[in-house]
């Protein structure tokens, strides 16, 4: 079946499992639907592991080819998306190990912060600063004042209490509440912005689909 025929039949209504079954039955072109459905998700996952856009594309391409070659091993015990992502993680991790870059995530935590901020980091810091400013502006005045004096200006609890004419315990309570509100505000902002991070669509998606389908074609002749 051609992709155009699949589209006419309403491909969005087909489940992953239905597409897998029909692909295994010989409707090879339908595999493209799975690729377009999960290209971005796999790219973002691979990009998070290998930290390189070009290599992440290679991981995604290899993951789809391997998935196609082993469709007969998909038993439906897990969701197809989960099975596919496991293949991508395995491929990405294998690449890191081959390059001697693999490390346990717990071991890597203390080294994540960089002491030297480059231009991109400074730009990101400024954007974060603007986000914090907006979040502080959204705080109730009593919380905002405490946060600015304690966390922005670096005053002690006693100094902050003296400035505001309140006791130290009130400073601690308001600071705790201010930090919680800011964390919720910024986390919500990050959640919205994150949906636009590491996009993989348009020409990049088309190129990936074409490359994988070409590789698949050589395996099905």
N, C-alpha and C positions, 0 to 999 in steps of 0.2 A: 504493500500500500504506500502511495506517495504521501509526503507530508501534507500536501494540499488536500488530499482526500481525508486525512486524519483531522485536519482543521475543520473541514466541512462537517465532520461527524461530531464535532464538539470535543476537541482534545482536552480542554480544561476539565471536562467531566470525567475523564479517565483517571483512575487511581494509578499510583505508581506500580502496584502489583499487576494491574491489568496491562499496563504498557510493557512490563517485564515479560509477562506471559506471551503477549502477542509478538514481542521482539524475538523471543526464543522460538516462536512458531514460524519465524521467517520474515516478519514485517520489520526488517532492519531499520528502515527510515524512521520508525517511531522512536528509536533510541534518542533521536535529536530532541524530542519533547522532554525527556528526562534531563538532558544536558541543559537546556534552556531553563528548566525548572530549578536546577541546583547549581548552575555555574557560579553565581555570585556567592552563595553560601560556602561552597568548597574553596573558592578563591580567598575569601576572608579568613577561613580556617587555616588554609595553607600559608597565607601571608603572615598570620599571627605566629606560626611555628618557625618558618624559615627566615622571616624578616626581610624578604627581598621580593620585589614585584615580579621580576622576570622568572626567578626560580619558582615562585608560587604558581605562575601560569604553567610551568613545566610539570609541577606536581599535579595540578588539576587535570591536565591533559593525560598524564600517565594513569591517574586514578580512574578516569572514565574508560580508558582503553582496557585496563585491568578488570574493571567492573563488567564491561561487555564480555570479555573473554571468560569470565567466571560467573555469568548470570545463572548457570545451572547450579551453582553452589548457594544461591540465594534461596533459603528455605522458608522465608516469611516469618521466622520466629521473632525477628525484630523488624521495625519499619525499614523500608528500603533506604530512606534518607540516612538513618543511623548506620546501616550496613555500608553505604557509600562513604560516609564521613570517616568510618573506621579505616577504610582503604586509603583515603587521603592522608589521614594521620600517620598510618604505617609508612606510606611513601615519603612523607615529609620527614619523619623521624629517621628513616633509613638514610636519607640524603644528609642529614646533619651528622649521623654517625660516620658516614663515609668521608666526610670532610673534617672529622675530628672536632666537630662543634657541639656535639651532644653533651648536655649536662642536666643533672637532675634539677627540677624547677626549684626545689627547696634550697639547693646549693647556690642557685643563681640569684636569689632574692637580694642578698647584701650588695651585689655588684650592679644592680639596675640603675642606681642613681649615678649620673655623670658629673664629675667635678667641673669640667670645662664646658660651658654652654656655647654652642655655635649659633649662627644666625637663625636657623630654624627653631632651636630651643628658645632663643630670646623672643622670637615672634610668638611662640606658643605660650611663653610665660606672660607676655603682655596680654594675650587674649584671655588667659586664665585670670589675670588681674582684673580685666574688665568684667569678667563673669562674677568675680568675687565682689566687685564694687556694686554691681546690679543686685546681687544677693543681699549685701549689707543694707542697701537702700530699701529693700523689701522687708527688712526686719522691723519689728516694733521698736520705737525709739529707745526704750529702756534697755533692750537687749543690744541694739546697735552700738550704743555708747560704751557699754562694757566691753564688747568685742573689739572695738577700735582701740580703746585704751590698753587692753590686755594683750591682744594678739597682733595688732598692727603697730602700736607704739611701744609695746614691750614693758609697760608699767607692771609693777607687782600688784598683788591682790590688795595689799594695804594702801598703796598709792592710789589705785583705782577707787577704792572705797572712800578715801579722803577727798578725791576730786569730785565724786558724785554725791557725797554726803550720805552714804549708805554703809551698812556694816559688811565685814569681810565675807560672811556666809551668804549674804545676798549677792555679792559680786560673783562668788563661785557658782551659785545657783543660776544666775542669769547668763553667765558665760557658758555653762554647760548647755543651757537651753538654746543660746544663740548658735553655738557650734552645731547642735543637732538640726536646727532649722536651716542653717547654711548648707550642711551636708545634704539634707533632703532636696533643697533648692538646686544645688549644683548637680547632684546625681540625676535629678529629673532633666536638667538641661543637657547633661552628657548623654542620657538615654535617647533624647530626641536627635542630638547631633550625630550620635554613633550610627544611626540608621543610614546616614549618608557617607559614612567612612568606607574607604577601600572599595569603591564601586567597581563592578565588573559587568558592564552592559554595552549596548551599542556595537560599535565596530570590534571591540575587544572580544565580546561574547561571540559575534559572528565568526571572527577569525578562529577562535577556539573550537567552535562547533565544526567548522569546515575542516580543520586539521585533524580532529578526532575521527570524523566520519570518513575522511580519506584513509586514515590508518585502519579503520575498521573494514573498509572496502577491500583492502589488500588481504585481510584475514578471512574473508567470506567468499573469495572467488573460487 
